[in-house]
Amino acid sequence: MPLRPLERYNTTRNLNRRLGSRAERDFLELSAMTVSGLEDDFQGDTLSGTYQSTASGANSVAAAISTGVVNGAILLDAGDANSGRCDLSWGLHYQAQLNPVYVARFKINTLTTRKFEIGFTDVISGTDAGAVATKATPTFNATDCAVLVYDTSDDALLTLAGNSNGTAATVDDFSIELSADTYYYFGVALEGTDAYGFVLNANGYLLETAQISSAITATTLLTPWLFVQNRGANAGSMTADWHRAYQRRTTTD
């Protein structure tokens, strides 16, 4: 039978049948053909046309490859004006009902008078000046989003925040004290209408997690999202050297 080799491909169903709940199953599922996604180490001379990026404010620059960096990296440059900003997205291809995950390894040059976000939101680059408008309340520019947000206009805490069709979820603050100019893996995972946030150190060791419920609409189209903004007239930037977003292709095995 010509199609018989397809039975040997890694799919969620085949991995469940072969490995059950063994740890290897979760690892192998990342490369299964039943999983959709994008991964980038940001190597080369020019950032892929897959992405959208917008910069606003004096001396700000849209996301671009940082040349000559070991492992590869991009720079999101918010410039040096108060409220200067830069963002990155790549299209409305994700849904919370498909259990998407977005992880990025990045650092912020300085954390004083700064805001940054990572997660999922419902509009691409160039529409919102951040998914979260005011972290303290919170209020949102996005109608649907789930993001990790850090904003010194409020405090010096990293927070998991979500907005489900205009209804704000109860936020969950991290206790971790972040260091400037230091790489971390930041991530957001969605399951139905719930959101989970996590932070790992530069070597991939888990530091802390957070969880919120009724955080997002399960069927809304979403894009992965990176955002950095100045909260004072000083130069701010985000350097990302890897990211990956993935989700199931269907809601069933």
Backbone bond lengths (Angstrom), bond angles and torsions (degrees), N, CA, C in turn:
res aa  C-N    CA-C-N  psi(-1)  N-CA   C-N-CA  omega(-1)  CA-C   N-CA-C  phi
1 M - - - 1.465 - - 1.533 109.47 -
2 P 1.350 120.80 120.86 1.461 122.55 -172.92 1.511 114.45 -60.61
3 L 1.337 118.14 -31.21 1.456 120.62 -175.68 1.523 113.29 -89.90
4 R 1.308 117.69 0.62 1.460 119.97 -176.47 1.538 113.25 -56.11
5 P 1.354 120.16 -38.49 1.464 118.79 179.35 1.524 113.97 -58.39
6 L 1.342 118.10 -23.14 1.461 119.91 179.03 1.521 111.91 -61.67
7 E 1.330 116.69 -25.17 1.458 119.93 179.55 1.523 111.73 -66.40
8 R 1.342 116.30 -16.78 1.469 120.17 -178.71 1.527 112.27 -93.46
9 Y 1.333 118.13 -7.87 1.456 120.25 -179.66 1.530 110.26 -68.36
10 N 1.334 114.25 151.85 1.457 119.12 175.88 1.524 109.79 -73.74
11 T 1.309 116.38 111.86 1.460 123.54 169.25 1.518 106.98 -127.82
12 T 1.322 116.37 162.84 1.465 119.23 179.81 1.516 110.97 -57.43
13 R 1.331 116.98 -43.22 1.466 120.24 -178.66 1.525 111.05 -65.73
14 N 1.344 117.52 -45.18 1.463 119.83 -179.58 1.519 111.80 -63.50
15 L 1.352 116.44 -39.34 1.461 119.64 179.72 1.521 111.06 -67.78
16 N 1.338 116.99 -38.92 1.466 119.69 176.16 1.520 110.69 -60.73
17 R 1.334 115.69 -41.54 1.472 120.39 -177.85 1.522 111.25 -68.33
18 R 1.322 117.33 -39.76 1.466 120.61 -175.06 1.522 113.44 -82.58
19 L 1.356 115.97 -39.99 1.455 119.36 -168.44 1.520 114.00 -115.98
20 G 1.335 118.29 -13.61 1.458 119.76 -179.64 1.511 111.46 60.20
21 S 1.320 116.96 -124.76 1.462 121.55 -177.12 1.526 112.91 -99.57
22 R 1.331 118.16 11.46 1.469 120.18 179.62 1.520 110.68 -61.98
23 A 1.335 116.28 149.73 1.458 121.40 -175.74 1.519 112.17 -61.03
24 E 1.324 117.11 -31.71 1.465 119.95 -179.24 1.523 111.80 -60.00
25 R 1.325 115.92 -28.75 1.461 119.67 -178.29 1.526 111.09 -61.38
26 D 1.339 117.31 -46.09 1.459 120.71 -178.62 1.525 111.06 -62.17
27 F 1.327 117.12 -39.19 1.460 120.93 179.97 1.525 111.04 -67.28
28 L 1.309 116.83 -47.13 1.455 120.53 -177.92 1.520 112.76 -67.99
29 E 1.328 116.75 -28.04 1.460 119.30 -179.43 1.530 111.79 -63.51
30 L 1.335 117.91 -25.16 1.455 120.73 179.41 1.520 112.02 -61.45
31 S 1.332 117.42 -27.93 1.466 121.04 -179.97 1.525 112.38 -103.17
32 A 1.323 117.62 8.27 1.461 120.87 -178.58 1.520 110.50 -70.71
33 M 1.330 115.64 147.86 1.462 118.86 -179.46 1.525 111.74 -73.36
34 T 1.319 117.23 -8.58 1.467 121.13 175.35 1.525 112.07 -89.70
35 V 1.329 116.85 5.95 1.455 122.41 177.35 1.526 108.78 -115.21
36 S 1.324 116.52 130.33 1.460 123.24 179.29 1.520 109.52 -103.10
37 G 1.336 116.80 148.73 1.452 117.45 176.58 1.504 114.08 170.99
38 L 1.322 114.58 -175.63 1.453 123.05 179.44 1.510 109.05 -143.80
39 E 1.341 115.94 137.70 1.462 122.88 176.96 1.515 108.31 -132.64
40 D 1.339 117.11 141.87 1.457 119.97 -176.93 1.523 109.68 -148.74
41 D 1.340 115.17 132.73 1.463 122.25 174.30 1.519 111.29 -99.52
42 F 1.327 117.15 1.04 1.459 123.22 176.00 1.526 112.56 57.45
43 Q 1.314 115.13 48.31 1.460 120.70 176.64 1.526 110.06 -103.57
44 G 1.312 116.47 152.72 1.456 121.86 -178.39 1.509 111.39 115.90
45 D 1.334 116.02 -166.21 1.465 121.02 -176.16 1.526 113.23 -101.15
46 T 1.344 117.12 -25.57 1.458 121.01 -173.12 1.518 109.89 -135.32
47 L 1.315 116.80 136.01 1.458 121.37 177.38 1.527 109.71 -65.05
48 S 1.312 116.28 136.55 1.462 122.09 -177.63 1.526 111.82 -56.60
49 G 1.335 115.32 143.53 1.452 121.19 175.82 1.517 113.38 -68.69
50 T 1.332 117.18 -2.80 1.466 121.54 174.70 1.524 111.32 -60.16
51 Y 1.338 116.41 -30.68 1.458 121.03 -169.92 1.517 112.54 -92.51
52 Q 1.349 114.44 156.39 1.456 122.27 166.27 1.528 107.58 -115.20
53 S 1.325 116.66 138.00 1.464 120.75 177.80 1.515 109.71 -146.59
54 T 1.335 115.86 137.28 1.455 122.81 -179.78 1.518 109.22 -130.97
55 A 1.331 116.04 136.95 1.462 121.59 175.35 1.517 109.26 -122.59
56 S 1.331 116.35 147.41 1.461 121.52 -179.31 1.526 109.04 -144.86
57 G 1.335 116.36 136.41 1.455 121.02 179.84 1.515 111.58 112.84
58 A 1.324 116.37 158.62 1.460 121.67 -176.67 1.523 111.51 -57.05
59 N 1.332 114.75 129.32 1.471 123.95 175.88 1.522 114.06 65.07
60 S 1.338 117.45 13.03 1.470 119.76 174.80 1.528 109.33 -77.96
61 V 1.328 115.81 153.14 1.473 121.43 -177.04 1.523 108.24 -139.99
62 A 1.329 116.82 134.18 1.470 121.30 176.78 1.522 110.26 -60.54
63 A 1.307 116.39 158.91 1.470 122.36 -176.61 1.526 110.96 -53.17
64 A 1.328 116.09 135.93 1.462 121.53 -178.83 1.519 109.43 -151.39
65 I 1.333 115.57 154.57 1.455 121.43 176.78 1.522 110.10 -61.64
66 S 1.317 116.41 135.28 1.464 121.94 171.28 1.527 107.58 -91.85
67 T 1.320 117.32 111.44 1.462 120.91 -173.89 1.525 111.06 -73.03
68 G 1.336 115.00 147.30 1.453 121.50 174.23 1.507 114.99 70.45
69 V 1.339 117.55 24.66 1.461 121.45 179.21 1.520 109.36 -100.99
70 V 1.325 117.54 129.20 1.461 121.87 178.86 1.530 109.74 -57.28
71 N 1.305 117.27 131.61 1.471 126.13 -178.98 1.516 113.50 77.55
72 G 1.328 118.26 -15.11 1.454 121.54 -178.23 1.515 111.71 92.66
73 A 1.339 117.22 149.72 1.463 121.51 179.72 1.524 109.47 -166.24
74 I 1.322 116.06 159.47 1.456 122.18 168.81 1.515 108.81 -122.36
75 L 1.331 115.14 155.62 1.453 121.52 177.95 1.521 109.36 -116.28
76 L 1.334 117.03 125.38 1.454 123.36 168.55 1.522 106.39 -101.10
77 D 1.334 116.61 108.59 1.462 122.32 -170.75 1.526 109.75 -105.73
78 A 1.325 116.55 113.02 1.466 121.76 -179.62 1.512 113.35 -84.76
79 G 1.330 117.95 2.15 1.448 121.12 -179.45 1.511 112.10 74.21
80 D 1.346 115.85 -156.64 1.469 119.37 -175.91 1.521 113.31 -128.49
81 A 1.331 117.31 17.04 1.461 120.56 177.29 1.522 110.61 -97.86
82 N 1.324 116.42 150.75 1.454 120.35 173.20 1.532 109.37 -59.16
83 S 1.324 117.12 131.13 1.467 125.19 -177.43 1.523 113.47 74.51
84 G 1.322 118.70 3.07 1.461 120.32 172.45 1.518 110.23 -57.91
85 R 1.342 116.70 146.16 1.460 118.59 -173.42 1.521 111.66 -152.58
86 C 1.340 114.07 164.92 1.462 121.98 174.92 1.524 107.64 -153.38
87 D 1.357 116.49 143.86 1.457 119.70 -177.72 1.526 110.71 -138.54
88 L 1.326 115.53 171.69 1.464 122.52 178.16 1.523 109.03 -148.30
89 S 1.334 116.39 133.36 1.461 122.36 173.98 1.516 107.99 -144.93
90 W 1.350 117.20 176.05 1.470 117.08 174.38 1.531 113.93 -150.52
91 G 1.318 116.67 31.74 1.455 118.61 170.42 1.516 113.74 110.00
92 L 1.330 114.97 152.86 1.468 122.40 -175.93 1.526 109.35 -87.33
93 H 1.350 115.36 82.71 1.467 121.21 -174.66 1.527 113.69 -121.48
94 Y 1.322 117.97 1.70 1.459 121.71 -171.50 1.528 110.49 -119.35
95 Q 1.340 116.11 150.90 1.457 122.68 175.42 1.520 109.66 -137.18
96 A 1.323 116.39 142.53 1.461 120.26 -179.24 1.524 112.00 -62.50
97 Q 1.331 118.30 -30.40 1.467 120.97 179.73 1.528 112.41 -67.44
98 L 1.347 117.59 -12.88 1.462 121.91 178.53 1.532 111.73 -99.57
99 N 1.323 116.10 11.87 1.475 123.13 175.96 1.532 113.09 54.94
100 P 1.334 117.85 54.55 1.457 119.54 -178.89 1.526 112.62 -74.31
101 V 1.319 114.74 154.93 1.459 122.77 176.33 1.528 107.64 -133.18
102 Y 1.307 116.54 135.75 1.466 121.11 173.43 1.519 108.56 -127.12
103 V 1.329 116.12 124.43 1.460 123.04 179.98 1.526 108.45 -128.06
104 A 1.313 117.12 134.66 1.464 121.14 176.05 1.520 109.74 -137.97
105 R 1.316 114.46 141.40 1.470 120.61 175.52 1.526 107.27 -102.61
106 F 1.325 116.01 112.97 1.466 118.42 -177.89 1.523 110.93 -150.04
107 K 1.330 113.86 168.45 1.458 120.95 175.66 1.523 108.79 -135.31
108 I 1.337 116.00 154.21 1.455 123.84 176.42 1.529 107.73 -110.53
109 N 1.331 116.84 132.77 1.470 118.73 -172.00 1.523 112.31 -60.67
110 T 1.328 117.51 -47.04 1.469 121.70 172.69 1.521 108.12 -139.15
111 L 1.321 116.87 150.99 1.458 120.89 -175.41 1.528 112.70 -107.45
112 T 1.313 118.06 -1.72 1.463 120.39 174.09 1.524 108.49 -80.02
113 T 1.323 116.72 142.09 1.472 123.59 -177.18 1.520 111.15 43.96
114 R 1.345 115.47 59.75 1.466 119.98 -176.29 1.528 111.02 -143.39
115 K 1.338 114.64 152.89 1.458 122.98 172.27 1.520 108.09 -133.17
116 F 1.344 116.45 139.76 1.463 119.29 169.05 1.515 109.94 -146.28
117 E 1.339 114.92 156.64 1.466 122.61 179.31 1.519 109.63 -138.40
118 I 1.322 115.60 148.98 1.456 122.82 168.25 1.520 107.71 -145.78
119 G 1.322 116.59 138.37 1.464 119.59 177.49 1.505 111.44 156.49
120 F 1.326 115.63 -140.01 1.459 122.40 -179.59 1.522 109.45 -125.19
121 T 1.345 115.82 139.83 1.455 120.70 176.36 1.525 109.58 -143.17
122 D 1.341 116.16 170.60 1.464 119.95 -169.15 1.527 114.90 -99.55
123 V 1.324 117.86 5.12 1.464 120.87 175.25 1.520 109.41 -135.55
124 I 1.337 116.22 152.10 1.458 120.06 -178.93 1.528 110.06 -84.57
125 S 1.312 114.51 175.16 1.458 123.26 179.29 1.522 112.32 -48.63
126 G 1.341 115.33 143.93 1.454 120.65 175.45 1.504 114.15 93.98
127 T 1.327 118.13 -4.19 1.467 121.43 -178.05 1.522 111.48 -100.78
128 D 1.327 117.14 -53.45 1.465 121.81 -175.62 1.523 111.65 -112.10
129 A 1.319 115.55 142.06 1.465 121.57 170.55 1.524 108.37 -85.34
130 G 1.329 115.02 65.11 1.456 121.75 -175.13 1.505 111.06 97.06
131 A 1.328 116.72 142.07 1.463 120.56 174.86 1.522 110.77 -67.27
132 V 1.335 116.07 -37.71 1.468 122.54 177.62 1.518 108.70 -95.31
133 A 1.336 116.85 128.38 1.467 120.78 177.15 1.527 110.58 -85.05
134 T 1.319 116.35 -54.68 1.466 122.29 178.94 1.521 108.29 -130.53
135 K 1.306 116.49 115.87 1.462 119.95 -176.06 1.524 112.38 -69.31
136 A 1.321 117.52 -35.85 1.462 121.05 -172.91 1.519 112.26 -64.07
137 T 1.314 118.56 -31.27 1.469 120.12 -171.74 1.524 113.47 -75.74
138 P 1.358 125.14 -53.28 1.466 123.42 -11.63 1.532 111.04 -88.00
139 T 1.343 114.56 158.88 1.455 121.23 167.85 1.516 107.94 -124.07
140 F 1.333 116.09 161.59 1.460 119.93 -169.84 1.523 111.34 -133.64
141 N 1.323 115.54 147.18 1.461 121.77 165.48 1.523 110.09 -83.00
142 A 1.321 116.63 -36.36 1.461 122.15 178.83 1.528 110.32 -80.07
143 T 1.322 115.80 144.71 1.466 120.39 174.41 1.517 110.68 -77.57
144 D 1.342 116.23 -38.29 1.464 122.74 176.09 1.521 109.02 -130.35
145 C 1.321 116.60 126.58 1.468 120.52 177.27 1.519 109.38 -165.51
146 A 1.321 115.03 159.81 1.466 122.56 169.18 1.517 105.86 -146.37
147 V 1.326 116.71 115.39 1.459 120.69 -172.88 1.526 110.85 -141.53
148 L 1.323 114.24 154.48 1.450 120.88 161.40 1.526 106.35 -85.27
149 V 1.322 117.09 128.53 1.452 120.72 -178.27 1.523 109.90 -131.13
150 Y 1.331 114.27 136.09 1.463 123.18 174.11 1.523 106.26 -124.10
151 D 1.341 117.55 126.67 1.459 119.97 -175.53 1.518 109.17 -149.70
152 T 1.325 115.68 111.13 1.459 119.42 -177.71 1.529 112.51 -72.82
153 S 1.322 118.38 -7.21 1.463 119.46 170.37 1.523 110.93 -66.42
154 D 1.347 115.90 -18.90 1.466 121.22 178.72 1.524 111.15 -107.77
155 D 1.350 115.68 -60.03 1.455 120.72 -178.29 1.529 108.19 -164.09
156 A 1.310 116.68 -169.99 1.466 121.22 -179.52 1.526 111.12 -109.01
157 L 1.343 116.78 29.34 1.459 121.81 -179.37 1.524 110.70 -105.52
158 L 1.315 115.48 144.80 1.452 121.35 168.24 1.523 107.76 -82.94
159 T 1.348 116.56 136.42 1.462 120.99 -172.95 1.518 110.37 -134.53
160 L 1.333 116.61 139.56 1.453 121.97 170.62 1.522 107.45 -93.11
161 A 1.358 115.79 120.45 1.462 121.27 -177.29 1.516 109.91 -128.62
162 G 1.334 116.32 150.67 1.451 120.40 179.34 1.510 111.80 -146.69
163 N 1.333 115.38 153.76 1.455 122.06 179.24 1.523 107.79 -137.86
164 S 1.323 117.41 117.69 1.461 122.79 -176.66 1.521 109.57 -107.40
165 N 1.328 115.60 100.70 1.468 121.90 179.87 1.527 111.59 51.30
166 G 1.338 115.14 41.94 1.451 120.93 176.81 1.511 116.26 92.29
167 T 1.333 117.71 -3.41 1.461 121.31 177.54 1.521 109.85 -105.43
168 A 1.312 116.67 116.50 1.461 121.71 -176.14 1.520 111.20 -72.60
169 A 1.324 115.92 135.67 1.462 121.84 174.19 1.528 109.51 -81.61
170 T 1.320 116.09 159.39 1.460 120.57 172.18 1.519 108.78 -69.71
171 V 1.312 117.40 124.76 1.467 121.35 -173.59 1.529 110.70 -75.40
172 D 1.327 115.03 165.25 1.469 121.88 175.99 1.525 107.60 -132.31
173 D 1.330 116.80 116.65 1.462 122.07 -178.89 1.523 111.36 -87.02
174 F 1.310 116.11 143.84 1.462 122.62 170.53 1.523 108.69 -86.13
175 S 1.314 116.12 153.96 1.463 120.40 174.96 1.520 112.27 -97.94
176 I 1.339 117.07 -12.14 1.451 121.65 -177.23 1.528 110.55 -60.08
177 E 1.335 116.61 139.05 1.462 122.52 174.46 1.522 108.07 -98.11
178 L 1.318 116.77 109.70 1.459 121.56 -177.07 1.523 110.77 -75.81
179 S 1.327 115.95 150.41 1.460 122.66 176.79 1.518 110.03 -110.16
180 A 1.322 116.47 141.14 1.455 121.13 179.19 1.520 110.61 -70.19
181 D 1.336 115.21 154.95 1.455 123.12 175.66 1.533 111.80 52.58
182 T 1.328 115.79 37.16 1.462 122.63 -177.72 1.527 108.59 -132.01
183 Y 1.318 115.94 130.28 1.462 119.59 -179.38 1.527 111.34 -74.33
184 Y 1.319 114.99 137.44 1.461 124.28 169.59 1.528 107.67 -135.16
185 Y 1.322 115.18 156.63 1.462 121.07 165.27 1.526 107.26 -94.50
186 F 1.322 116.52 117.48 1.450 122.25 175.52 1.523 108.70 -108.36
187 G 1.338 117.85 138.82 1.451 119.23 -178.14 1.512 113.79 -147.31
188 V 1.342 114.21 152.83 1.471 122.64 174.05 1.518 107.91 -131.70
189 A 1.327 116.43 131.12 1.464 123.11 176.73 1.522 108.50 -121.72
190 L 1.332 116.17 139.14 1.457 121.89 179.02 1.516 110.25 -116.14
191 E 1.321 116.04 139.24 1.465 122.02 174.83 1.517 107.99 -136.58
192 G 1.328 115.63 102.02 1.457 119.06 -176.46 1.509 110.48 67.17
193 T 1.323 117.30 -113.25 1.465 120.75 177.92 1.530 112.64 -107.29
194 D 1.323 117.02 4.48 1.460 121.60 -179.87 1.522 110.92 -98.38
195 A 1.335 115.78 154.43 1.461 121.49 179.56 1.520 109.93 -130.50
196 Y 1.324 114.63 145.32 1.457 122.54 179.47 1.532 108.17 -129.31
197 G 1.308 116.40 137.35 1.451 121.13 176.57 1.512 110.18 -119.92
198 F 1.322 116.56 152.13 1.460 119.85 179.27 1.518 110.20 -152.78
199 V 1.333 114.71 154.16 1.460 122.68 177.18 1.517 108.36 -133.57
200 L 1.330 116.04 130.86 1.455 123.49 174.78 1.521 108.05 -118.67
201 N 1.335 116.65 154.79 1.458 118.16 176.95 1.524 110.16 -76.73
202 A 1.311 116.86 -177.72 1.467 121.52 -173.56 1.519 113.26 -61.90
203 N 1.331 117.16 -20.99 1.464 121.64 -179.86 1.523 112.73 -101.57
204 G 1.331 117.22 6.79 1.457 120.32 174.21 1.512 115.28 90.66
205 Y 1.339 118.11 15.02 1.463 120.33 177.22 1.528 109.78 -88.26
206 L 1.330 116.26 129.89 1.458 121.00 -177.38 1.526 111.02 -64.71
207 L 1.338 116.06 129.42 1.453 121.84 178.87 1.525 112.56 -103.69
208 E 1.356 116.83 -43.14 1.456 119.02 -176.89 1.529 109.89 -166.91
209 T 1.334 115.41 155.23 1.463 121.10 177.24 1.524 109.62 -130.46
210 A 1.344 115.32 164.09 1.461 122.10 176.17 1.520 108.60 -145.26
211 Q 1.329 117.22 161.24 1.457 120.88 -177.74 1.523 109.77 -150.39
212 I 1.338 116.82 138.05 1.461 121.79 173.60 1.525 108.90 -136.06
213 S 1.315 116.43 150.25 1.459 121.65 179.32 1.521 110.47 -110.23
214 S 1.341 115.87 162.64 1.469 122.14 -176.97 1.520 110.04 49.23
215 A 1.344 114.75 46.68 1.455 121.16 -171.13 1.515 113.98 -92.23
216 I 1.352 117.57 -21.63 1.458 119.61 -170.57 1.527 109.08 -162.84
217 T 1.317 116.60 158.07 1.459 121.14 176.51 1.527 109.59 -81.66
218 A 1.326 117.08 129.89 1.468 121.38 -170.86 1.522 113.17 -63.95
219 T 1.337 118.06 -30.87 1.465 120.43 -171.68 1.532 113.99 -104.81
220 T 1.318 118.20 0.01 1.463 120.65 179.98 1.529 110.25 -70.52
221 L 1.333 116.76 138.69 1.456 121.02 175.93 1.527 109.41 -73.66
222 L 1.333 115.35 134.77 1.455 121.93 -173.41 1.523 111.00 -131.40
223 T 1.321 115.45 156.38 1.458 121.39 171.38 1.524 109.27 -119.75
224 P 1.329 118.70 144.63 1.462 120.13 166.23 1.537 108.84 -61.55
225 W 1.330 116.86 152.07 1.460 120.78 -166.35 1.522 111.82 -148.87
226 L 1.334 115.70 130.40 1.463 123.11 169.43 1.526 107.82 -123.62
227 F 1.330 115.95 143.44 1.465 119.59 -175.14 1.521 109.05 -154.89
228 V 1.335 116.32 136.55 1.463 121.78 173.27 1.519 108.39 -136.05
229 Q 1.348 116.48 140.51 1.465 121.42 -177.31 1.522 109.82 -145.96
230 N 1.332 115.48 144.24 1.459 121.33 176.89 1.525 110.28 -82.48
231 R 1.320 116.34 140.94 1.458 122.36 172.54 1.521 110.86 -112.12
232 G 1.307 115.80 21.97 1.455 124.19 176.04 1.513 108.04 -171.12
233 A 1.317 116.37 171.50 1.469 120.00 -177.71 1.523 110.20 -84.11
234 N 1.321 115.93 62.95 1.464 120.61 175.04 1.531 108.66 -138.60
235 A 1.300 116.56 154.22 1.460 121.90 -171.47 1.521 111.26 -69.05
236 G 1.348 115.90 127.15 1.458 121.29 179.13 1.514 111.48 -127.72
237 S 1.338 116.09 144.56 1.461 119.75 179.56 1.524 110.47 -156.49
238 M 1.328 114.46 158.21 1.456 123.32 173.56 1.530 107.41 -121.64
239 T 1.325 116.97 128.81 1.461 121.98 174.58 1.517 107.86 -110.55
240 A 1.333 116.41 116.73 1.465 122.13 -179.92 1.516 109.04 -110.53
241 D 1.329 117.59 128.77 1.469 118.30 -178.49 1.528 113.26 -112.04
242 W 1.343 116.88 -1.71 1.477 120.27 174.99 1.517 108.12 -170.63
243 H 1.320 115.65 147.18 1.469 119.08 167.74 1.520 109.84 -154.77
244 R 1.319 114.62 161.09 1.456 121.08 177.36 1.522 109.28 -151.45
245 A 1.337 115.65 135.80 1.469 122.65 171.09 1.517 107.90 -125.61
246 Y 1.322 116.88 140.27 1.459 120.25 179.42 1.524 109.55 -154.16
247 Q 1.334 115.24 159.30 1.461 121.62 177.87 1.528 108.95 -160.34
248 R 1.312 115.86 165.48 1.454 121.23 173.51 1.529 109.52 -68.99
249 R 1.331 116.76 148.37 1.467 119.73 178.41 1.528 112.04 -77.87
250 T 1.326 116.87 -26.33 1.467 120.84 178.74 1.529 108.53 -135.71
251 T 1.318 116.08 169.14 1.466 120.78 179.42 1.530 112.77 -85.07
252 T 1.351 117.16 -4.20 1.456 120.86 -179.74 1.521 110.33 -122.01
253 D 1.346 116.22 157.96 1.470 120.87 176.91 1.523 110.05 -69.85
